[in-house]
Structures are given as structure tokens and as C-alpha cells.
């Protein structure tokens, strides 16, 4: 198995920052308890509070895919529908 790093950028609509933030925070404890989760860290941009970033490490791509299919992620997506301007995910491999 190869460790997978995920960098996810979430940009909330300006009038929905607190909603998106609270829903993102709800994901942390459950996700950190998932099998294969090495770390799952949420950050908020100091200059643009609508920009959030998850920095994640997973034991394998399969573990991350299991995470992406979990009910708590589906609940998050339903809760923030229409509140997120953009969402991008980068699958990364540490090389140094």
C-alpha cells in the first residue's frame, strides 16, 4: 500500500462561511477515527475566511475512497448544498 496525501480546497459563498465552517468541523472527529486515516487537518485562510483547506494523509487510496463513500460525508454535502462556491481535490504523493 502507498500512502496518499489529499489536499482539498473548499471555498464557501461569502454569506455562508460560518455554515460551511461548522459543517467541516463536524467531519473531523469521525474521519480521524476511520481505518486508514493518518491525519485529517482543517485550515482556514487568514486573509480569505471563505477558503478552507483539508490536509489529509491516508494509508492507501482505498482507505480514502472508503472515507469518501461514508454517510457523514454525504450528510456534509447535503448540509452545504448551495453554500460552496468551489471544491477541488488533489491526490498527492510525498516525494521528499
N, C-alpha and C positions, 0 to 999 in steps of 0.2 A: 504494500500500500504506500502511496505517495501522499504526503501532507499537502493539503490545499489551502491556500490563503484566499480569502474573499475580501474585496473592498467594494462596499456598496454605498452609493451616494443617493440620498433621499432629499429632494427639495420640496418643501411644503409651500402651499399657497400662502401668501403673506398674511391673510386673515385666519389661517388655520394652523399656525406654528404650534401653539400650545396643545391643540388636539393631537397633532401628529407626534409631538414630543412625548406626550403621556402614553400614547399607544405604543410607541417604540420602546419606552421604558418598561412596559408590561412584558415585552418579549424576553428580556434579559435573563431573569432567574430560571424560567422554564427552559430556555435554549441552553444555558450553561449546564443544565442537568442532563442534557441529551447525550446519548452514547456517541463518542467520536468528536465531541466539541472540546477543543483545546482552550480556546479563548473566544470571547464574543464581547467586543468593547464598542460602546456607542460614544460618539463625539459630536459636539455642536460647534460650528464655525464661530469664532469670536467676532468676526466682522459681519457675518451674514447669518443671523439666528435661524433663518429658514432652511439652512443647509446642514444636514446631518450626515454622518459617516459611520458605518459599521466596519470595524477591522476585525476579521474573524480568521481563526485557524481551525481546520478540521483534520482529523486523522486520515480521511480519504474523501474523494469526490462522492463516493456512495453515501458516506455519513452526511455530507452536506445536502445531497439530494433527498435523503430521508427527512432532514430538517425542513427543507422547502415544501415537503408534502404534508407536514404536520398541521393539525387543526388550529393551533394557536397562531400560525402564520395566516391561515385562511380567515380567522377572526380579525386579525390586524387589517388585512386587505379590505374586508367588509367595513370595518370601522372608519377607515381613512378614505374610502371611495369618494372621489371628487375633491379631496383635500391635498393631494400630492401633485405638484407640478411636473416633476420628473423623478425617475428611479432608474439608476444604472448599476449594473453589477459587473465586476471584473474578477475573473478567475485567474489567480496568480500562482506562480511557483517561485519560492525563495531560491535565489541563485548565489547568494553571498552572505 
